[in-house]
């Protein structure tokens, strides 16, 4: 197995789900790529059954698309799908962020500082994507609602599929300035300011990923014509 393979969780089913999720989010498996359980089982030295179960579960997260009688594939990028995902993020994340910052403490602020430092020092684009996700997750982590945390995490994962595919668009990076301002506002206890900055950040990201998704759709349409 690859040295980047994460440590195996309690069961092979959980391991397969985590490995498949990371392969998609790291860009090892690209949007629209067919998923063959037998091929992945041989590559990752695991049986095909837990991989098929992983296809089902990740379909619920929007990362995999199940094809009737034809298996599965990594979800394709569509501009309207990006809009739907970010519309939900814009509804839920401000609420989760406000509740998290209201419950913030010294330990949480230390975690925010550490997460931003890791993001700032990321050495590769994909490392930056993962550090970016971790930074936003830490910002929301003190939200007391398990349901809000669960839904925002699922939407963030679905967003990362677009972000990975957006490498090379714009400057290919998540802007440090925006995230530095988010960190500063959170550390200062400026809940209104942090929520407003986060909304601006989500809207800017939506514009970028929608443009990339639209270009992909146009390219695919031209290839089929």
Secondary structure, 3 states (H helix, E strand, C coil): CCCCCCCCCCCHHHHHHHHHHHHHHCCCCCCCCEECHHHHHHHHCCCHHHHHHHHHHHHHCCCEEEECCCEEEECCCCHHHHHHHHHHHHHHHHHHHHHHHHCCCHHHHHHHHHHHHHHHCCCCHHHHHHHHHHHHHHHHCCCCCHHHHHHHHHHHHHHHHHHHHCCCCCCCCCCHHHHHHHHHHHHCCCHHHHHHHHHHHHHHHHHHHHHHHHHHHHHHHHHHC
